[in-house]
Amino acid sequence: MSNRETKTDVILIGAGIMSATLGSLLKELVPEWNIKVFEKLEEAGAESSNEWNNAGTGHAALCELNYTAEKADGSIDISKAVKINEQFLVSKQFWSYLVNNKRISNPQDFIMPLPHMSMVLGEKNVAFLKKRFEALSKNPLFQGMEYSERRDQLAEWFPLIMDGRTANEPIAATKIDSGTDVNFGALTRMLFDHLKSKDVAIHYKHSVNDMKRTSDGLWELKVRNMESGTVERHQAKFVFIGAGGGSLHLLQKSGIPEGKHIGGFPVSGLFMVCNNQEIVEQHHAKVYGKAKVGAPPMSVPHLDTRYINNKKSLLFGPFAGFSPKFLKTGSMFDLVTSIKPHNVTTMLAAGVKEMALTKYLIQQVMLSNEKRLEELREFIPNAKLEDWGIVVAGQRVQVIKDTEAGGKGTLQFGTEVISAEDGSIAALLGASPGASTAVQVMVDVIHRCFPQHVKEWEPKLKEMIPSYGLSVLEHPELLQKLESSTSRSLGLVSNQPAKL
């Protein structure tokens, strides 16, 4: 066993989209800082960020109905949708900066223009969608959104969904052409290739087993080299835990008080993937439906055109499931070992509150392929089982914590950053919209953990993210300019679907 100690400025744990984004931002802001990355798998973007483990929707709230809640008085609250849309615009600005400055190239390998649509069935849902459209279309961020209940129009938008559909059921959809499909796995690998060229030391097959604070205020990590079996000790002034489902255990090992009274609830998923290319070519959109009652927000059914390895694919799902693992490559004991004396009451309270969710997940686990086909037929009436295979999606660990609004053991749906009071360590927990909002989330980490540098870094942050510090809604001319410049840089100008 080796006890070799090495010191560095920044350590990033996990080679996913979050670490890739934070590393890329810091390398632009302070190129002289030394950065090390530890990843227990053999390549970057292999877990939650991987293209097969991630829905790939550039989440901009254009089609995701769970971001626009209906209030008790029947009106639609669009505040969350607006916030997510603004955050995705921040991501696009930073990606454009990276492309324009030759940090990464060939943006078409990770982002493609693709219409985003919402589709609902039944009178009540049609009324909801119409109200949602009216509320969103007044906002400049959602310009260009169309609404239709006309079957001939809908047959043009999504022929595969309308083919064979009976005429008596009310149906409506919205469509907006400025949506995207994002391959976060490809983007993550591109960013790590760039970081490697900037002398960032990336250590694959290295597992961080423990961490502690040293007397001089540094963080000391105990890292196992999984190939040689040796244990190394690495020290850093700042540590970022971006290990997906593995973040909670590492946060607990850090011992910071901010990491107490927090639990995690794992949700697994499956997608049906079409293996008949003729059918794949008949659909060109991401179409999101409405979640079933009791379903978690990340289980909103959607029929997705995806571009993976430069090939057009068609996926339907996700079907939620339960596994006690916190990562696809995790351990069956992940959930049990995450329960500590300080979070046991939080976890128990969540268990009592979330009986409906537990019941839903058990039902989903028990689904046969025939039952899954029934759900797919709500989207594609003529779907045949032999045209579809199954792919296991990534694990998501939803945050459980005590909140003022929800009380003890409240399940959080979203992305959460937990950091030490002195900013020396931060961890990212949670799930969707995650990857799509990575740049904004990492800018927030920078603000929280490096407040003493923010003033001097401001000019560079504005260069990378022109809307930094501004509300694009208060500056419509800036919004227009950004939409146009990011579309040009990222190759999103043409939005013509491939010929069917």
N, C-alpha and C positions, 0 to 999 in steps of 0.2 A: 504493500500500500504506500502510495506517494502522498506526502503532505506539502508538496510544492505550493508556495503561496505566490499569487501574482495579483498586482493591483491594476485597476482600470477606472475610467471615469463612469462608464455606463455599462450595465449588464441587462440584456433583454432575454427573458426566458420564454421560449416558444418561437418557432419560425413561421408564424401565421401572418395574416394581413395586418394585424394591429402592431406587432413588433416591427414588421417591414415598414409600416407607415411612420411610426415614431422614429425609427432609425434613420429613415430618409429625410424627415424634417430636421432632426438634430444634425445630420451631416451637412445640410445646407446652412443651418444657423451657426454651428461651431465646428467647422471641418477638422479642427485640431484635436477635438476630443477623441479619446480612444473608446471604441465600442466593441463589446463581445456579445455573441449570441450563443445560447445553448438550446439545442433541440434534441429530444430523445429519439425521434424517428430519423430515417436516413436522408430525408430531403425536406425542402421547404414546402409549406402549403399542403401538407398531406392529411391534416385532420379537419377541423371545422371550416377552414378556408378552401378546402379542395372543391373543385367544380362539381363533383358528384355528391358532395356532402352539403352543398349550399344551394339555395334556390336560384341564385344567379340573377335575381331581379335587382336592377339598379333601383333600390327602394327610394322612390320619390313621392310616395303616397298618391300616385296618379290612379292606381287601380285597387289598392288594398283597402277594403271596406272597414277593416277593424281600426283604421286610423281616424275614422270620422264617426264618432259616436252620436247616437240620437238621444237628445236630452228628454227629460220628463215632459217638457212642454211641446215635444215634437220637433223642435228645431235641431239643426245639425251643428255640432261643435267641430270646427275645422282646424282648431289651433294646433293639434298634434300633427295633422297632415302638413300644415304650413311649415312647422318647425323641421320636419323630416325632409321636406322638399328643399328648404334652404340649406340643410346640412349636406344633402346630396350634391347641391350646386357647389358647395365648398370642396367636396371630393373632386368634382370635375375640374375645378380651377387648379387644384394642386397637380392632378394628373396632366393637365394641359401644360403647366409650367415644366413638368418633368420631360414631356415630349418635346416642347419647344427648345429646351436647354440640353437636348440630347442625352438626358439621363436614362431614358428608356425610349425604345422605338417600336414601330409597328403596332400602334394602338388597336388596330383591327383584330389583333390576336387576343385582346382582352375585353373590348367593348364594341358592341354593335347596336345600330339603331333598330328599334323594334316597337311597334305600337303596343300600348298598355290599355287593356280593356277590363271593365267590370261587367259581369253578367249575372242577372238575378231572375228567379222564377217565382210566380205567385203574386197576387194583387198587393199584399202588404209590402213585400220586398221591392216591387216596382215603384210603389209610392215613396219608399225610403230612397231608392236610387235617384229618383227625379229630384227630390229635395236636396240630396247630396250634390247632384250636378248643378243645381241652381246656386247653392252656396259656394261651391268651388269655382265655378266658371266666372264669377265676379272678381276673383282674385287674379292679379297679373301672373302669378306663378303657374296658374293652371289654364292659361290662354290656349285656345285651340281645341279644348275638350268638346266633343260632340255627344249628343244623347239621342237614342232612337228606340221606339217600340215597334217600328215598321219591320215586318218580317222580310220584305225584299231587301231592305237596307242591311239588316242583320245578316242575311245570307251572303251579302257582298263582304261584310266585315269578317265573318267566320263561317265559311261554307260547311266545314266539317261539323260544327256545333248545330247548324240548322238542318242539315240533311237528315231526313227521316223523323223530324220533330212533329208531334201532333199539333194541330192548329188551335186547340181550345185553351191551352195554358198561357196565362199572361207572362210575357217575357220582355226584358228591357236590357239595354247595355249602354255603356259610355265608352268612348274611344278617344285616345290622344296619341298623336304620332311622335311626340318627343320622348317617348320611353326608351329604355335601353335594356339589353341583355349584357351582363357583366360576368366574365370568367375570373372570379377572384383567385382561383388557384394559379392561373397563368400570370395574373398581375403580381401576386405574391412572389412567384419565382423570378419575374423580371426585376422586382425591387431588390431582392436578395442578390441577384447577379450584379446589379449596380452597386450595392453596398460592398460586395466582395471586391469590386474594382477600386473601391475607395479605402481599401485596407481594413475593412471591418472583419474581425476574426469570427467566422461562423463555424461552430463546433456541432456537427451532427452526431447522432448516437451518443449523446451526453445527457445524462439525467440529473437534474438538480434534486438532491435528496433531503437537504436541510439548509437552514440559514439562521444566522444569529447576528446580533449587533455587537461590534467590537468596542473596546473602551475608548477608541479614538473616533467613534461615530460612523465608521464604515460598516457596510454589510459584508459578512463573510459567508460565502456559499460553499456547501460541500457538494461536489459534482462528481458523479461516477462516469468514467469512460466505459461505455457498455461493451466495447470491443476488447479492451485490455483488462477490464475489471479493476483498474487502479482508481483511487479516489484522489481528486485534486481539490485544493482550496483556492477560491478566487474571491478577491475583495473588490468592492466598488463603492463609489460615493452615492450612486443612484441605481436602483433596481426596478425594472418594469416586469411585472408578471403578466404575460400575454399568452397563457398556455391553454386557452379554451376551457374545457371542462376540468382541466388539471389545475386551474388557477386557485380554486377554493382551498385545496389542501395546502398549497404553497403559502397562501395568505395566512392560513392558520399556523403554519410553522414559523412565520415571521414573528408571531406573538404580539403584533401591534394591537392596541385596544380597539381601533376602528374595525378590525376584522372579526371581533367577537359578536355574538348574537346574530350571526348571518349563517344561513344554511343554503343548501342547493338541492333542487329537485330535478332529476334527469328525465328527459323525454327523448325517446328514440323515434325514428321515422323510416318509412318506406316510400319509394316512388314507383309508379308503373312507368316503364319506358317502352316506347313504340319501336318494334323491330321491323316494321314494314315501311320502307322508305317512301313508297307511293303515298301512304297516309300522311307521313311526316311532311311531305311537300304540299299537302292541302291546307296547312294551317300556318299562319304567320303572325303570331301575337302572343302576348302573355295575357291570359284571361283569368281573372280572379273572381271567385264566387263568394257566397256568404257562409261563414262558419256555422256548423250545426250547434244547437243549444248544448252547452256544457263543454264544448270543444275549446282547447286552449287557442289563443290568438295565432300561434304559429302553425295551426292546423287548418287554416283557411284553404279550401280546395282550389287548385289552380291548374290550368292546362297551359303548359309552357313550351314555347319554341325556345330552344337553347342552342348555342353554338359551342361545341366542345371539340377540341382538337381540329378546329376549322371545319367541322361537320355539323350539319343541321340535325338536331335531335328533337324529339317531342316527349315531354314528361307530364305525368298527371299525379297529383297527390297534394300534400303528403298525407300518408296514413300514419297517425301517431301510434306510438307503442311505448312499452316500458322496459327498461333494462337498468339494473342498479349501477352499471358502468357510467363514469363521467366522461369517458372518451371512447371512441370506437375501439381504440387499442388499449383501453383501460382495464381495470380489474373488477371482478364481480363484487368485491368488498368496498368499492369506492364510496357508495352511499353510507354504508354502516360506519366506515372509518371517518367519515366527515362529521359524524355526530359527536359533539364534545359536551362537557358539563355546561359550558357557557351558552350553547345554542340548542340544548335538548328541549327546553320548554317552547322555544320558537318553532322547532321542527314539529313537536307534538301538536301545537296550536294549528299549524298549517295542515297537518294530517286530518284534524277534526273539520276544519273549514273547507277543505278541498275534496270532500267525499264524492261530489259530482264529477270532478275531474278524474279522480281515481277510477270511478266506475266507467267513465268514458274510455280511459286508456286501456282498461281490462277488455272492454268490448272490442276496441280496435285491434288489440293483440290477437283476439280470437277470430278475427275476420278470415274467412276463406277467400280464395282467389275469385270465386263466383260472386261473393258479397262485394268484393272490391270492384268487380266488373259492373255491378249494379250502380255503384257510386259514379264510376266513370261514364256510365250511360246517361247520367243526368247532364253530362257535358257533351258526350258523343253518342247519340241514340243508337247508331249502328255499330258500335264497337264490338269486336270479336276477341275473345280471350287469347286465341292463338297469335294475334298480332302484338301482344304485349308481354314484356318480361318484368322482373322485379329488381330494383336496385335498392340496397340499404343506404339510407341517408346518414348524415352525421348525428352524433349525440348533441343535445342541447341541455345545458344545466341552467334552469331558471332560478333566480335568486329568491330566497325566502328571508324576510327580515321583519322586524317590528317597526311599524310606521304609525304616525299620529292618526292619519286618515283611516287606515285599515285595521289598526290594532296589532296584537301579537300574531306573529307567524303569517304575514301577508306575502302572497306569491307575487313577485314582480315580473312583468313581461316587458323586457327591454334590455338595454345595455347599461351597466352600472360600473362606475370607477370608484374604487375604495383606495384612499391614500393615507399615509401617516401624516400627523399634524405638521411635522417638519419637512414634508415633501421628499424624504429620502427614498421612499418606496411607494409604488402604486400598482394596483392589480385591476385587471378588467374582468368583470363577471357578466353573465347573462347572455342573451342571444339577440334575435332580430330587433331592429334593423341593422345591428352590428356592422358588418363589413361595409355596407353602403355609406355609413356615417363615420367611417374610421378616421378620416382626416380631422373632422370637427372634434371628435372624441379625443384624439391625440393632441390637438391644439389646447383643449381643456386640461389635459394632463400637464402640458408644458406650463400653462398659467398657474396651475395648482402646485406644481413641484419645483418650478424655477422662477418664482415671482421676482427675484432679485435681478434676473436677466431680461425680463420681458420688455422693458423700456428700450434697451439697446438692440433687441432683436426685432422690434416693431417694423422698421423699414423693410427688412428682409421678409418678414411675415406678409407684409402688404404686397411685396413683389410676387410672392408665391401664391397668395390668395388675395386678389385685388379687392374683394368685398370685406376683408378683415376689418372688424370694428364698426362695420356699417350694416344697416338693415336694407336689404335690396328692395324691400317693399316701399321704403321711404325714398328710394333713389331709382325710379323706374327706368331712367336712361341708362344707369349702370347695369340693371338687370338685363335689358335688351342687349347691351354690348357684351356682357358675359355669356349670355345664351349663344350669341353668334360666334364669339371667339372660341369658346370651349368646343362648340360643335365642329368648327373648322379644324382646330388642332387635333381633336380626337377622331376625325373622319366620320362625324355623325350627320353630315349635311344632307346626304341623299337618304331618303327614307322610303324608297320604292321597294315593296315586297318582291321577292323572287317570283318569276312567272310560275303560275300554278299549272 
